[in-house]
Every structure is written in structure tokens, then in C-alpha cells.
């Protein structure tokens, strides 16, 4: 890796940590440069300022989301295929959080700020994913794979909201109960429980 690429990588790495911790507005280019151990002028040189660096921090996250949508959130061909794709959807959401926790934290922290940069990335990632998931559920209802008496928008919000809650409170579960979505056993148990509740409910 050459020096230029290495400095860019260090800036992105430092910026992700600080944006996740403090938010876009409260993080200065000076803070980022100090964290990365480089000259502050390199932020303008490589990214044309803080906004460009912010986008660079989330580009990979956005690309992964779009790639996932194109590959998996498609119209299910059977009830078994619907369940299989739902499982993959769950696994991917948790995998993204484990592999790139700062990106998700950045978006969750800044989305209510009304900053146009944040909102643009939110629309490209979380909102697009939600809309695709609504369509996926509706397709499952249209084909009779799941019940039709609940609006797909509500089902999607409850399902995705439940997973997001698991992600947001993971540090608390680890602190007080000793388990985490990063533990494969617990993660698999949680996925199975979510699928069972979504597809069959909890009524005896």
C-alpha cells in the first residue's frame, strides 16, 4: 500500500470512529486529522472537505446494501424460498453490524439532524432497504406465503425495528447478561426466534 492510499485509509478509519462517537456536526476536521495523525490539509486534498470524507466513510456501507438488495430481496418463488430469503436478510443485517459497526452507528446518530448529506445517505441505504423489504413482504402476501390481514409496511417496520433494537442495545445485553449478537450461538438463536415469531407467531 502506498503512502497516499495509507493516509486516506487512516483518515477514513479515524473519521468513522469520531463520526460514530460525536456525530457529523460535532466532529471537526482538526479532530479527525489529530486522530489519524496526519496534516489537516489532507482532508481537503483527498476528500474536498469534511462532507466528502463523511460520504467516503459510508460509501462501502451503501454499496453493500445495494448489492444485497439486488441479490436477495427479490420476489420469492415459494414459501420455502420466502423463508430462506428472510433468513438471509436477517443474517446480512447482523453481519453488517458486526463487520462495520461504526457505519450503522453514524447513520442512526445523525439521521434526525436533517443534514442533507446524512439524509441522502439514509435514503440510499436504510430507506431503500426498508422499501425493498416492504415489497418483498407484499409479494409473499400476494402469493399466499404469509397472512394478508396486516399491512406490509407495518410488518416491515416491526421486523426491521426489532432487529435494529437488538443492534442498538447489544452493548447492554453484553454488559448485564453476558451475551451478544457477536456470539454465534446467541445470534443463531435470535435469528431462529425472529423467523418463528414472524412466520408463525407465539400463540400456542
SULRAUR-V202423 format. One record per backbone hydrogen bond with DSSP energy under -0.5 kcal/mol. NH is the residue of the N-H (numbers start at 1). CO is the residue of the C=O. Records with the same first field share a line. If there is no record, write none. Layout:
NH: CO  CO
This chain:
6: 2
7: 3
8: 4
9: 5
10: 6
11: 7
12: 8
13: 9
14: 10
15: 11
16: 12
17: 13
18: 14
19: 15
20: 16
21: 17
22: 18
23: 18  19
27: 23  24
28: 26
32: 28
33: 29
34: 30
35: 31
36: 32
37: 33
38: 33
42: 39
43: 40
44: 40
45: 41
46: 42
47: 43
48: 44
49: 43
53: 49
54: 50
55: 51
56: 52
57: 53
58: 54  55
59: 55
60: 56
62: 58
63: 59
64: 60
65: 61
66: 62
67: 63
68: 64
69: 65
70: 66
71: 67
72: 68
73: 68  69
74: 72
82: 78
83: 79
84: 80
85: 81
86: 82
87: 83
88: 84
89: 85
90: 86
91: 87
92: 88
93: 89
94: 90
95: 91
96: 92
97: 93
98: 94
99: 95
100: 96
104: 100
105: 101
106: 102
107: 103
108: 104
109: 105
110: 106
111: 107
113: 110
114: 111
119: 115
120: 116
121: 117
122: 118
123: 119
124: 120
125: 121
127: 122
128: 123
129: 125
130: 126
131: 127
132: 128
133: 129
134: 130
135: 131
136: 132
137: 133
138: 134
139: 135
140: 136
141: 137
142: 138
143: 139
144: 141
145: 140
146: 140
155: 151
156: 152
157: 153
158: 154
159: 155
160: 156
161: 157
162: 158
163: 159
164: 160
165: 161
166: 162
167: 163
168: 164
169: 165
170: 167
172: 169
173: 169
174: 170
175: 171
176: 172
177: 173
178: 173  174
179: 173
183: 180
184: 182
187: 183
188: 184
189: 185
190: 186
191: 187
192: 188
193: 189
194: 190
195: 191
196: 192
197: 193
198: 194
199: 195
200: 196
201: 196  197
